[in-house]
């Protein structure tokens, strides 16, 4: 594990490529943890951060009867999809 043998006085600019970029965002210690866990592997980050289940729940909770378009924009989905989720929620509660 690198953290046990971590060189002293590491700066962001000492890190290679993406590790340098990440260190400016999340800090060197967090980057070293990522390095220890995933070095040598290719990591792909999905475009969407949250699960569809979470988004569906948020849409239903935040819907006020008139803001489907606003919710679609907020969560990055089509208004048609948002309305479909709302309909599913109404049907499930009946």
Helices and strands as residue ranges (DSSP letters): G 2-5, G 12-14, H 17-26, H 28-38, H 52-62, H 68-75, H 79-93
